Amino acid sequence: MVGESKIDLYSICGFFSDPNFTKRTQSETIIKLGFGGYFKYNQLTKKFGDGRLIDILGPASIQGFMDNEKLEFEKNYDRGVPIKYKFKKINNLWHGEWKINRHDGYNAKGESVALTSLVTENAESIICRTEGNVLGQFI
């Protein structure tokens, strides 16, 4: 077992502010949109992958890095450019921002807050179902 890495399953949920959507709807307050999903986390490398998120824009894959102080990941929809998220842990919540930097010069950013939780009950069974895309249909 020396050198073997353990894979954990984490859930993730949170919100991101969307200044463009706020502007389009002519809202007086910044609109915050929710997201939720999961990822597989490697304790040895602190990296995660095979993650999925769902939000108002649809399903996306995520991969990134997490330690006790920071969480960083890239969210990729089937279309468009990746969205980069960077967080710092404050009072057991991840506080940070998202950014888009397109090659055509379009740039956008906003606030984001997230919560990650280790899935402790029979995670192996959940991971197997997820890879069969059973769980992914309900996220």
N, C-alpha and C positions, 0 to 999 in steps of 0.2 A: 504494500500500500504506500510505501515511501515514494513521493513524487507524483502520486496520482492526485488528480484534482477532483473535488466534489462539485457537482452541479446542483444548484438550488433553483427552485421556481419562486419568482416574485410576482406579485400583482402591483400594478401602478395605476393611480388615478390622479386627476387634478384638473386644472383649468389653464387656459391661456387667454390673454387679452387680444382682441383683434381690432386695431385702429382702423383698418380699411373697411371692415364690416360695419363698425360703428359709424364711420363717415357715410357709407352708402345708405344706412337706415336713418340717418340724421338724428341719432340718439344723443341726448345731452350727457349721458354717462358712458364710459368705456364698456363695451360689451365683452363679457367673459364667457368663453365656450368650454365645455367639459370634454374630457377624454378619459379612457380607461383601457386597460389591457394587461399584458403579462410579458415576462422575459425570463430566459434561462441565464443564471449567473454563475460564473466560474470563480470559486473562492480563492484559488491560487493566483490567477492572473488579474482578478478584479474586473474582468471584462464580461460583457453580456451580449447575447445575440439571440437569434431565433425568437425575437420578440414581436408582438403585434399590438397595435393600438387602434382604436376606433374613435372617431370624432365626427363633427358635422361634415367634414370634407370626405369622409369615407375611411376605409381600412388602410393601414400603413404598416410597414415593417420598421423595427427599431434595433439598433445595436449601439453599444457604447461602453462606458466605464463607470464604476461606482466604488467609492471607498467610504470611510466614516465621515468625511468632510465634503466630498463633492460627487455630483452626478452629472455626467455629460453623455448625450446621445444624439444620434442623427435619425430623423424620421423621414422615411421615404414612401411616398405614395406611388401608385403605378405610373402616374404622370407627374411632370413637373420636376423642380429642383429639390434637393434635400433641405430640410429645415433643421438647423442645429439648436439644441437646447443645452444650457449650462446652468447648473444650480449649486448653491451652497446650503448646507444643513443648518437650520436655525430652529431651535425648539422642536426637534423631531420632524420638521417639515422641510421640504426642499423648496427654496426660494431662488428664482433666477429669471432668465429671459430666453426667448427664442429669436432666431435671426434667419433671414433669407438673403442671400447675395447671389443674384442671377448674373450670368455673363453679359446680358444686355443692359446692365446698369441698374436694374430694379433692385432696391434694397428695402427691407421691412424688418421691424422688430417689435417686440412687446413683452410684457410681464408674463411670468408663468409660475405656478405653484403646484407641487406634486407631493404625493405620499406613496412610499413604497412599503410593501409588507411581505415578509417571508411567508410562503405557503407551507404550513407545517403538516397538514394532514394528507397522507398518502400522495405526495407530490409525484411519485413515479407513475402512478396510474393516470394522473391528470396529464402529465407530459405525453404519455403514450396516446391518450385520446386526442390531445391537441395535434400531434403529428398526423393523426388520421383525419384531421380537420373537423372533428366533432365539436370540440369546445370553441374553436374559432368562429363557428357559425353563430354562437350566442354572445360573443363579446361585442 
